Amino acid sequence: MRAAFRGLGASPGRVDAVVAIGAEAALSAAAGGARVALFLHDSEVEDTPAIRASAALVTASGGLTSDAAIVARALGVACVTGCTGLRVGLREGAVFDAESGAQVARDGDPVQVDGRSGEVLFSPAAAPG
């Protein structure tokens, strides 16, 4: 299945990575050597170490001047904010289509994040290489 979503390109960079839902999952996957795209509803100060360990950050809320965008730019992490078509399920460890409720990805699934265009692409073809 291929699913594309768009938010605001908040920090440039195109990254092929694996999905990590929440800070703990991102830190764990990064410690294991994975290139991580951290998915959050919105970022908090406590998320900074996980953002630093990630290659990309995607938030369902926020804008170009949100904390997530500012921290990502400062750390050189590709970032898409305000991706309102997504719902980040921390408890489920999954990302859902906000409109249909369909699950589009789980922790460890491949994703491509484009921090310039704001596109987030979930697809087996986007596997990190």
C-alpha positions, -999 to 999 in steps of 0.1 A, spaced: 0 0 0 12 35 -8 -1 64 12 9 100 8 1 129 31 11 166 31 18 191 58 41 221 60 77 218 49 92 232 81 129 221 78 145 210 45 158 175 37 145 144 21 149 113 43 142 76 38 138 62 73 117 39 95 87 51 114 91 57 152 59 66 171 69 87 201 102 97 217 109 63 234 105 44 201 127 69 183 155 67 209 153 29 210 154 25 172 182 50 168 202 33 194 199 1 174 213 19 143 181 27 125 176 59 106 144 72 123 115 94 114 99 105 146 61 109 146 44 130 173 11 148 176 32 178 187 66 181 203 74 190 239 107 200 254 112 164 267 112 152 231 144 171 222 168 142 227 146 120 205 144 147 178 182 150 180 185 112 174 161 113 145 167 120 108 132 134 104 103 147 125 66 147 115 39 163 136 2 162 131 -2 197 145 19 229 145 32 253 119 63 269 106 70 287 139 60 258 162 85 244 187 89 213 165 98 233 135 123 256 153 140 227 171 142 206 139 158 236 120 183 242 148 193 206 148 193 201 110 165 175 111 141 173 82 106 183 95 70 183 83 45 200 107 8 204 105 2 171 88 -34 172 98 -43 142 76 -25 120 101 -34 109 136 -4 97 156 -14 68 179 12 67 207 -6 38 225 -11 18 194 24 25 180 8 34 147 0 62 123 -36 65 111 -54 84 83 -73 110 103 -103 110 80 -109 73 74 -92 59 106 -73 34 86 -39 24 99 -12 35 74 20 26 93 35 11 124 68 14 143 95 2 120 77 6 87 95 25 59 87 61 52 100 90 31 98 125 46 104 156 25 109 186 48 109 210 18 77 200 1 59 188 32 52 154 17 52 122 38 51 90 18 44 56 34 54 28 9 74 -4 8 94 13 -20 106 40 5 127 15 25 159 30 39 190 22 20 
